[in-house]
Amino acid sequence: MVPKRWARRAVTRNLIKRQIYSIADHFESSLPQAAHVVRLRSAFDRAHFKSASSDELKKAVRMEIKQLFGLAASAQIRTGA
């Protein structure tokens, strides 16, 4: 979920969603078959990311999503569920 209040521009919301789908495909084998919800909970500073589809924004989003999916995968491995 990428609410409009945290990512005002549609191009930014779409970029974030594409990054989520891409990373989710990478971690698909290490996570259980289920519906996973990724929710944006804070804004990306427009002053820091001038362009809504800048490489800096892509890297920042990708790094954060990889970290989240990595944590979920490692928790899955530890619990053995």
For each residue, the residues with C-beta under 8 A, 3 or more apart:
1: 37 38 39 40
2: 6 7 13 16 17 40
3: 6 7 40
4: 7 8 13
5: 8 43
6: 2 3 40 41 42 43 44
7: 2 3 4 12 13 16 40 43 44
8: 4 5 12 46
9: 12 13 52
10: 13 14
11: 14 15 52 53
12: 7 8 9 15 16 44 52 53 57
13: 2 4 7 9 10 16 17
14: 10 11 17 18
15: 11 12 18 19 52 53 57 58 61
16: 2 7 12 13 19 20 40 61
17: 2 13 14 20 21
18: 14 15 21 22
19: 15 16 22 23 58 61 62 65
20: 16 17 23 24 38 65
21: 17 18 24 25
22: 18 19 25 26 62
23: 19 20 26 27 62 65 66 69
24: 20 21 27 28 36 38 69
25: 21 22 28
26: 22 23 69
27: 23 24 30 31 69 70 72 73
28: 24 25 31
29:
30: 27 73 76 77
31: 27 28 34 36 69 72 73 76
32: 76 81
33:
34: 31
35:
36: 24 31 72
37: 1
38: 1 20 24 65 68
39: 1
40: 1 2 3 6 7 16
41: 6
42: 6
43: 5 6 7 46
44: 6 7 12 48 49 57 60 61
45: 48 49
46: 8 43 49 50
47: 50
48: 44 45 56
49: 44 45 46 52 54 56 57 60
50: 46 47 54
51: 54 57
52: 9 11 12 15 49 57
53: 11 12 15 57 58
54: 49 50 51 57 58
55: 58 59
56: 48 49 59 60
57: 12 15 44 49 51 52 53 54 60 61
58: 15 19 53 54 55 61 62
59: 55 56 62 63
60: 44 49 56 57 63 64
61: 15 16 19 44 57 58 64 65
62: 19 22 23 58 59 65 66
63: 59 60 66 67
64: 60 61 67 68
65: 19 20 23 38 61 62 68 69
66: 23 62 63 69 70
67: 63 64 70 71
68: 38 64 65 71 72
69: 23 24 26 27 31 65 66 72 73
70: 27 66 67 73 74
71: 67 68 74 75
72: 27 31 36 68 69 75 76
73: 27 30 31 69 70 76 77
74: 70 71 77 78
75: 71 72 78 79
76: 30 31 32 72 73 79 81
77: 30 73 74 80
78: 74 75
79: 75 76
80: 77
81: 32 76
